[in-house]
Amino acid sequence: MSGETSDDTIALLRPIVKVKPDELLLLGVSSAWIFLALTAYYIIKPIRSTVLQTLIGVDNKWIALLATTVFVAFFSYGYGMIVDAVPRKKLIVGTFVSFVACLGGFALLLPHGKEMTGGSRLVGYAFFVWVSTFNLMVVSQFWSLASEVWTKDQGVRLFGAIGVGGVAGSIFGTVVVSKQAKSLMTYQMLLLCSVILLVCLGLSLVVLSRLPRAPAKGKKDDGPKQSSIGMVLGSPYLRLIAMMMLVLNLVNTNNEWILDKVLSAQNLSTAQLNEFYGDYFLFQNTLTFLIQFFVTARVQATFGARGALLFEPIVGLVGGLVFTVFPRLSVIRTHKIVENATDYSIQSNTRELLYVPVSPAEKYSAKNFNDTFVVRLGDALAALSIAIASNVLLARYGEVGMKILVGFDLVLGLVWLRIAVGIGRAHQKRMADKES
């Protein structure tokens, strides 16, 4: 890229991001990487929701959540053991090759017809578990690499802009599903995602080949090797992050099930389900993009991580209170759109900044543990609350039982607020120590 072209591009981007000339190429490639990864995910995610409604059944979601937690427990342990022994390039290439192979397998095994009926429930469970793991893994691995190669100053300046690329990808993916659901069959959309991930892999290789701060092959942190769970349990700071993510995912999964349950009462066809979820994710991701583009950086600059982490629990508390008064599909749909949009913009971007003042091993191993196992442990706890709500509360109390579950989430929201305040204080102290 010529100097003149670079200067013109920087001037064009200045209202959005404060990027320097030597950062421009890596910023563009990184943004394209996360854009494509989330494009693929948001083509896959509505399919997972339809699989839940048609092959698995909403009342069996707790089983799918428990299965996901068990799988992720083994996966996270194995990943944590190899991450420090395998060069970054081999780790990332191996991950993407595995993703592409799985997509090809599910393209063969899921029903090929327009209506997703008559398929195997076991395949449905396997697909649900894999999609839940794929989302966490591809995003966690990307941000682990980003937090390792960008400095603290670069992270503050550039993570928001990179996040915009991810949000744009999520919108594009839902547009593909919304516009092509009637013309493309499930297996065709999955194969399309395989191609996208191969392009994404190519971009990741460009990033790895150009990283000025990439660690030397075979380099390890000083001191004895420690497991990912040992890192988290041994660090008060990482424990607080784990607790926040546990409560966050428990509340979000409970609310997501409430949406699925209320929707299931509508008795929609597969086409109508695809349309509902396509529109739902499109509205959610569009709002996420707007918040990420116009709000996230300003919130972080004004309030810091300590204040930014409070936004999502406050949204959850307000939405839960409204639903207890007006328990309707339109209300829980709006609540989840706003809650998820806040999660995927302000909350998610701020959460990545929390790992800037930690060691390289913690960025990969402990962060992956929090982003995968801890999140899915929240799913397991949500599975328990969903099983109780479905088999006890709703069966005995009807609509009041649903409100009891919402009330439980409101209590958790208050706990979440307290944890977020503690993380904000700890992060502020760590950043000050790192700069001194």
Secondary structure, 3 states (H helix, E strand, C coil): CCHHHHHHHHHHHCCCCCCCHHHHHHHHHHHHHHHHHHHHHHHHHHHHHHHHHHHHCHHHHHHHHHHHHHHHHHHHHHHHHHCCCCCHHHHHHHHHHHHHHHHHHHHHHCCCCCCCCCCCHHHHHHHHHHHHHHHHHHHHHHHHHHHHHCCHHHHHHHHHHHHHHHHHHHHHHHHHHHHHCCCCCHHHHHHHHHHHHHHHHHHHHHHHHHCCCCCCCCCCCCCCCCCHHHHHHHCHHHHHHHHHHHHHHHHHHHHHHHHHHHHHCCCCCHHHHHHHHHHHHHHHHHHHHHHHHHHHHHHHHHHHHHHHCCHHHHHHHHHHHHHHHCCCHHHHHHHHHHHHHHHHHHHHHHHHHCCCCCCHHHHHHHHHHHHHHHHHHHHHHHHHHHHHHHHHHHHHHCHHHHHHHHHHHHHHHHHHHHHHHHHHHHHHHHHHHHHC
